[in-house]
Amino acid sequence: MNKRKEIKKLIFLTILTSKILARIKDDFFKRKLLSKLLNLLTSYVAQSSYQELRSALNNFLETVDYAIYYKLFDATPLLLLKRKTLKFRLLILKNLNTPQILKEKLSRENIIEEKPKQLLTSNKDKILGFIKNNNKIRTKDIIGEFNNLSERTVKRTLKELSDLEGHKAVYYS
């Protein structure tokens, strides 16, 4: 039953997109929207993984958003298309097996954890090093030393450094 709803919504999306394509005058955008629609249909019909289908849906939505933003067509049908696409995505999410989603989520978390965690940016490292090398330094001195950064950036960086635990060398008021 749920598969039937998915197919029905996908057919509606295809019809609505084809009606919009018939009225758009920009050939480049027509080809782009058509290719995104075909990619979405192919991903669904081939029963691709959730990530591929999600990617195809996001690419399609991004193209629709582009048309809305640049006013390439009347906004009402495009907004309707966006709404129906979002509803289709919601239906896909509801119908997916939760173990599969959890499995993909866990694999993504493992990828994220493998990346080295860097607490300080290069600007923070430089400012912190400068402070540690010079005793009793003022904000004004730091701003003068790092004149390639704006005053606001230096102050924000000092505030962030003072909020970090273990960095007692920074006092900012």
C-alpha positions, 0 to 999 in steps of 0.5 A: 500500500505504501509503495503504491502511494510512493509511485502515485506521488512520483507520477504526480511529480513527473507530470507537474515537472513536465508541465513546468518544463513545457512553459520554461523558455530557458533551454539550459534550465530545461535540460538541467531540470529534466536531467535531475528528474530523470536521475530521481526517477532512475534512482527510485525505479532501480531501488537504489540505496537510501543515500542515492535516492536522497541525493537525487531528491536533494539535487532535484529540490536544489534545481527547483530552488534555483528556479524559484530564486532566479524567477525563471518561471512563475513561482506558484507551480514551482512552489507546488512542485517543491511542496510535493517533492518534500512530501514525497521525500517524507513518505520515502523516509516513513516507509524506509526500514529503520534498521537500514537508516540506523545502519547508514547513520552509524556508518556516517558517524564512523566516517566523521569520527575518523577525521581528526578533531581540531579545536583551534583554527590557524588564527587561534593557534597564531594568536594563542602562540603570540600571547604565550610568547609575550607576557601581559599583552593587551588586546590592542597589541594583538590587533596591531600584530594581526593587522590582516584580521579585522578588529572584530575577528581578533576580539571574537577569537580572544573570546572563544579562546577565553571560553575554552578550558585549559587556556589560562593564558587568555584573559579577555574582558 
